[in-house]
């Protein structure tokens, strides 16, 4: 996404010493591109949401990946093509003739013509501030060998003395070019880094000169590549050093010797001396999975629930649920370094970085005992910076008994005329979590002998709420009929209630 500018322009041209592999590497927002050394065609990988990773056919000398689009310079006539989101808009910033280099900003683009002429932003003479706020009136005159673009600033290396010219927003000092002669310069989101001709590395802008969260390392370097919030530089011995934000392992380059490096938004890629590709950092779109390399699968996180299946009705648990989170890495030789999880996190996390720190359910786990519908989200990160898309476990818990009440009408049978009286029972069930379920008649009994003939029309074991009771009693004693019910919530929890219907000894006396 943030272009690397270097005096070594010839590195983008075919080289007979590299009969295989790749050259002219460029990392963008969530995709990257490189040119195959054997046939000069373009290979892209990572996000292709806007066609930015679907290059045209043909032979090319160099390629440049932006946030949501890409451009490349053809090998034969040095004309340039762009593809992806708003490609036609960005093509207006290309030279009319042969193109030497292209620099991708966040919302703008600069290019160098073959004679070193600089073009940035809209070519309309009436446009002073275009798209991202880079004032075109500040674009320096002269001839340049390299150009780089950041969020709202840009820098270029002058042809005559290798000094820097920077312009655009300088709110954080990213456009305040230091003195000296430079071999390479690269603009990050709000900082800039350069390699001097004496191989010294220098950064300026956010945080006083370093990418987010770090300072450039000491040593001797040949080129630097600034990403959105991190940067990497190629040492003179071929190794790579990275610094800055390390949310996804973007500051952990692989060992080995390399000849080119490029940093995008949260990831970086490099070309090994032998021509093969290596990438590291955020890989949610496959940007860190270059062709020819084993796929860097993120860790696998598992959320185990005990009991494994709901022990209640209708998909509800009726006992506390024990949740245990575990994770394994899927890249050989790489360990899981962090697992995060949360219960009922809102809004629901979509990335590893949406979680609070920690995971209370990791390892031996913990119980969830609160009634309600719950979701546990979890995700893991490995030592290589591979992060997993969050996984989830959804379950419903209701272990509170419902409130069951019953009443009968009529509740008093009078006169004592030995007749069967129709009885209606109202059974109400209240449950705040899973809601009311059903009920069943458990029994109909009498405290006096009389047999089934006095209690007719009742079907125990069913939701029977109507039947007959006889209005009679032995002698002058009060007779009591008792009807027992069991009510359920939808989870299967049960509570009982009972109601008494009396036959009084005389009117007004129970």
Buried (B, 14 or more C-beta within 10 A) or exposed (E): BBBBBBBEBEBBEBEEEBEEBBBBBBBBBBBBBBBBBEEBBBBBBBBBEBBBBEBEEEBBBBBBBBBBBBBBBBBEEBBBBBBBBBBEBBBEBBBEEBBBBBBBBBBBBBBBBEEBBBBBBBEEEEEEBBBBBBBBEBBBEEBBBBBBBBBBBBBBBBBEEBBBBBBBBBEBBBBEBBEBBBBBBBBBBBBBBBBBEEBBBBBBBBBEBBBBBBEBEEBEBBBBBBBBBBBBBBBEEBBBBBBBBBBBBBBBBBEBBBBBBBBBBBBBBBBBEEBBBBBBBBBBBBBBBBEEBEEBBBBBBEBEBEEEEBBBBBEBBBBBBBBBBBBEBBBEEBEBBBBBBBBEBEEEBEBBEBBEEEBEBBEEBBEBEEBEEBBBBBBBBBBBBBBBEBBBBEBBBBBBBBBBBBEBEBEBBBEBEEEBBEBEBEBBBEBEBBBBBEBBBBEBEBBBEBEEEBBEEBEEEEEBBEBBBBBBBEEEEBBBBBBBBBBBBBBBBBBEBEBEBBBBBEEEEE
